[in-house]
Amino acid sequence: MPAEVKVLYERHRTNGTRPSFDEIAKVLLSLVRLYSKVFIIIDALDECPTSNEARDRLLLEVFMLQTQAQVNLFATSRFIPEIMSHFEGCISKEIRAKDDDVLRYVNGRIPQLLRSRISKYLDLQNAIKREVVKAADGMYVYSL
């Protein structure tokens, strides 16, 4: 573990505090400079709080890292114009789950529901499937 990380951790563990955004950014820059190539992955950027401009500050810091070191960024988000504007000129790829994929996942989970009271109501099961597929709207997270 790099010394900068240990020092930051110990200082805040001892004081029962959390590191500030600026402290984390400073340590991250020093760590990034240790490597010839770095990949930063930000998943679900659209779920980052927008209060106090947290998302904008995060993106600004990551883009500054790219100018100061060899950093590759991969971010996922729903299509939100305020987020997409930060990535103009970047390579992007829209990835959406097909309804059949979501339905296959739901069908795999239905046996757990069948142990409940809905097991005898086929119409209710089908309604649940339709609504889940509709609500997913292309978003899909696979979990075990």
BELNOR-V691666 format. One record per backbone hydrogen bond with DSSP energy under -0.5 kcal/mol. CO is the residue of the C=O (numbers start at 1). NH is the residue of the N-H. Records with the same first field share a line. If there is no record, write none. Layout:
CO: NH / NH
This chain:
2: 5 / 6
3: 7
4: 8
5: 9
6: 10
7: 11
8: 12
9: 13
10: 14
11: 15
12: 16 / 17
20: 24
21: 25
22: 26
23: 27
24: 28
25: 29
26: 30
27: 31
28: 32
29: 33
31: 34
32: 35
38: 72
39: 41
40: 42 / 74
41: 43
42: 76
44: 47
45: 48
49: 55
50: 53
51: 54
53: 57
54: 58
55: 59
56: 60
57: 61
58: 62
59: 63
60: 64
61: 65
62: 66
63: 67
64: 68
65: 69
69: 71
70: 38
72: 40
74: 42
76: 45
78: 80
80: 83 / 84
81: 85
83: 86 / 87
84: 87
85: 88
87: 90
98: 101 / 102
99: 103
100: 104
101: 105
102: 106
103: 107
104: 108
105: 109
106: 109 / 110
107: 111
109: 112 / 113
110: 113 / 114
111: 115
112: 115
113: 116
116: 119
117: 120
118: 121
120: 122
121: 125
122: 126
123: 127
124: 128
125: 129
126: 130
127: 131
128: 132
129: 133
130: 134
131: 135
132: 136
133: 137
136: 139
138: 97
141: 143
